[in-house]
């Protein structure tokens, strides 16, 4: 997951922007921006601090004058595909100039708090939050919502043991969610669902 802060200021002429990945935006302070699908049909959108927007990839969007500071979270195709348990085909998300979703908001706020602290939890934290965001976005904001598999049981004892051994072996290193899921021989989305059910039985 790419994380960055963008600032939008006054511009002499509107310009076109196209995101190459799905981007979740969190407004860091009150502000506004002129935006539209066509240069001749732009409108001003005003935001309060803490409001969110969802900008799908490959969608042309005209931007004009603005006074905006936004935290942007780029959600990868890999995370969205994993949220569908590897189903083939691209996942398209809906454009939302103002996204209201408490579940997504809580996850984005956690990333912002991590950013402000200097990212002390490392890549594993960001990978985990990206996967949770991908599941929430697929469930609630996909153009054609797909059902995300629900897993009733946790990791098998053998898989949980392999995960535990990997974490202990690399306790001084920075592990990624992909590496941990790979050690259990499951997808990242599958691992996230199953590990939560297993954690109470045998915490790492």
C-alpha positions as CSV (number, residue, x, y, z in Angstrom):
1,X,0.0,0.0,0.0
2,X,1.4,3.4,-1.1
3,X,0.9,6.1,1.6
4,X,1.6,9.8,0.9
5,X,0.4,13.3,1.7
6,X,-0.7,15.5,-1.3
7,X,-1.4,19.2,-1.2
8,X,-3.6,20.8,-3.9
9,X,-3.2,24.6,-4.4
10,X,-4.5,27.2,-6.9
11,X,-3.8,26.5,-10.5
12,X,-4.1,28.8,-13.6
13,X,-5.7,26.2,-15.7
14,X,-7.7,23.0,-14.9
15,X,-5.7,19.8,-15.6
16,X,-6.5,16.2,-16.1
17,X,-5.4,13.5,-13.6
18,X,-5.6,9.7,-13.9
19,X,-4.8,7.5,-11.0
20,X,-3.1,4.2,-11.9
21,X,-4.3,2.5,-8.7
22,X,-7.4,2.9,-6.6
23,X,-6.8,5.7,-4.1
24,X,-8.5,6.4,-0.8
25,X,-8.2,10.0,0.4
26,X,-8.4,11.3,4.0
27,X,-8.7,15.1,4.4
28,X,-6.2,16.3,6.9
29,X,-7.8,19.7,7.3
30,X,-10.9,21.6,6.0
31,X,-10.5,22.6,2.3
32,X,-12.0,22.5,-1.2
33,X,-11.2,21.5,-4.7
34,X,-12.8,22.0,-8.1
35,X,-13.4,18.6,-9.9
36,X,-15.3,17.1,-12.7
37,X,-15.4,14.3,-15.3
38,X,-15.3,17.1,-18.0
39,X,-13.6,20.4,-18.0
40,X,-16.9,22.1,-18.9
41,X,-18.7,20.5,-16.0
42,X,-16.5,21.1,-12.9
43,X,-17.9,21.8,-9.5
44,X,-16.4,22.8,-6.2
45,X,-16.5,20.2,-3.4
46,X,-15.9,21.4,0.2
47,X,-14.5,19.0,2.8
48,X,-14.2,19.0,6.5
49,X,-11.1,17.4,8.2
50,X,-11.6,13.6,8.5
51,X,-13.8,13.2,5.5
52,X,-12.9,10.7,2.8
53,X,-13.0,10.3,-0.9
54,X,-12.5,7.2,-3.2
55,X,-10.8,7.7,-6.6
56,X,-10.9,4.6,-8.8
57,X,-8.0,3.9,-11.1
58,X,-7.9,4.6,-14.8
59,X,-10.7,7.2,-14.5
60,X,-10.0,10.6,-16.1
61,X,-10.8,13.5,-13.8
62,X,-10.3,17.2,-14.2
63,X,-8.9,19.2,-11.3
64,X,-9.0,22.9,-10.9
65,X,-8.2,25.4,-8.1
66,X,-8.1,23.9,-4.7
67,X,-6.9,24.4,-1.1
68,X,-6.6,20.8,0.1
69,X,-4.2,18.6,2.1
70,X,-5.0,14.9,1.7
71,X,-3.6,11.7,2.9
72,X,-3.7,9.2,0.0
73,X,-3.7,5.4,0.3
74,X,-3.1,3.5,-2.9
75,X,-4.8,0.1,-2.8
76,X,-3.1,-2.4,-5.1
77,X,-4.8,-4.8,-7.6
78,X,-3.1,-7.7,-5.8
79,X,-4.9,-6.8,-2.5
80,X,-8.3,-6.4,-4.2
81,X,-7.8,-9.7,-6.0
82,X,-6.8,-11.5,-2.8
83,X,-9.9,-10.0,-1.2
84,X,-11.9,-12.0,-3.7
85,X,-9.8,-15.1,-2.9
86,X,-8.0,-14.9,-6.1
87,X,-11.0,-14.7,-8.5
88,X,-9.8,-13.6,-11.9
89,X,-10.6,-10.3,-13.5
90,X,-10.1,-6.7,-12.5
91,X,-12.1,-5.3,-9.6
92,X,-13.6,-1.9,-10.3
93,X,-14.5,0.4,-7.5
94,X,-17.1,3.2,-7.5
95,X,-16.0,6.8,-7.5
96,X,-17.1,8.6,-4.3
97,X,-16.4,12.2,-3.9
98,X,-17.5,11.8,-0.3
99,X,-17.1,8.3,1.1
100,X,-19.0,7.5,4.3
101,X,-18.0,4.1,5.7
102,X,-17.2,3.7,9.4
103,X,-15.3,0.5,8.8
104,X,-13.1,2.0,6.1
105,X,-12.7,5.2,8.1
106,X,-11.4,3.4,11.2
107,X,-8.8,1.6,9.1
108,X,-7.7,4.8,7.3
109,X,-7.5,6.6,10.7
110,X,-5.2,3.8,11.9
111,X,-2.8,4.3,9.0
112,X,-2.8,8.1,9.5
113,X,-1.9,7.6,13.2
114,X,0.9,5.2,12.1
115,X,2.2,7.8,9.6
116,X,2.2,10.6,12.3
117,X,4.2,8.3,14.6
118,X,6.7,7.6,11.9
119,X,5.6,4.1,10.8
120,X,7.0,2.3,13.8
121,X,5.0,-1.0,13.1
122,X,6.7,-1.5,9.7
123,X,5.5,-3.1,6.5
124,X,3.5,-5.9,8.1
125,X,1.1,-3.4,9.6
126,X,0.5,-1.6,6.3
127,X,0.1,-4.9,4.5
128,X,-2.5,-6.1,7.0
129,X,-4.5,-2.9,6.9
130,X,-4.4,-2.8,3.1
131,X,-5.9,-6.3,3.0
132,X,-8.6,-5.3,5.4
133,X,-9.3,-2.2,3.4
134,X,-9.5,-4.3,0.2
135,X,-12.1,-6.6,1.7
136,X,-14.2,-3.7,2.9
137,X,-14.0,-1.9,-0.4
138,X,-14.9,-5.1,-2.4
139,X,-17.8,-5.8,-0.1
140,X,-19.2,-2.3,0.0
141,X,-18.0,-0.2,-2.9
142,X,-17.3,-2.4,-5.9
143,X,-19.0,-1.7,-9.2
144,X,-20.3,-5.2,-9.2
145,X,-20.0,-6.4,-5.5
146,X,-18.5,-9.8,-5.1
147,X,-19.2,-12.0,-2.2
148,X,-16.0,-12.5,-0.1
149,X,-15.6,-16.0,1.2
150,X,-16.2,-16.4,4.9
151,X,-14.2,-19.1,6.7
152,X,-15.7,-20.8,9.7
153,X,-12.6,-22.4,11.2
154,X,-9.1,-21.2,12.0
155,X,-5.8,-22.3,10.7
156,X,-5.0,-26.0,11.1
157,X,-2.5,-26.8,13.9
158,X,0.2,-27.6,11.3
159,X,-0.3,-24.3,9.5
160,X,-0.4,-22.3,12.7
161,X,2.8,-24.1,13.8
162,X,4.5,-23.1,10.5
163,X,3.4,-19.4,11.0
164,X,4.7,-19.4,14.6
165,X,8.0,-20.9,13.6
166,X,8.5,-18.3,10.9
167,X,7.7,-15.4,13.2
168,X,10.0,-16.7,15.8
169,X,12.8,-17.3,13.3
170,X,12.6,-13.8,11.9
171,X,11.6,-11.9,15.0
172,X,14.4,-9.4,14.4
173,X,13.5,-9.0,10.7
174,X,10.6,-7.2,9.0
175,X,8.1,-9.7,7.8
176,X,5.4,-9.0,5.3
177,X,1.8,-10.4,5.4
178,X,2.5,-12.1,2.1
179,X,5.5,-14.1,3.6
180,X,3.4,-15.2,6.6
181,X,0.4,-16.2,4.4
182,X,2.8,-18.1,2.1
183,X,4.2,-20.1,5.0
184,X,0.7,-21.2,5.8
185,X,0.1,-22.0,2.0
186,X,-3.0,-19.7,1.8
187,X,-3.8,-16.4,0.2
188,X,-3.4,-13.2,2.2
189,X,-7.2,-12.7,2.5
190,X,-7.7,-16.3,3.5
191,X,-5.0,-16.0,6.1
192,X,-6.4,-12.8,7.6
193,X,-9.8,-14.4,8.1
194,X,-8.4,-17.7,9.5
195,X,-5.7,-16.3,11.7
196,X,-8.2,-14.1,13.7
197,X,-10.0,-17.3,14.6
198,X,-6.8,-19.1,15.5
199,X,-5.2,-16.4,17.6
200,X,-7.2,-17.1,20.7
201,X,-6.2,-20.8,20.6
202,X,-2.4,-20.3,20.1
203,X,-1.2,-16.7,20.2
204,X,2.2,-16.0,18.7
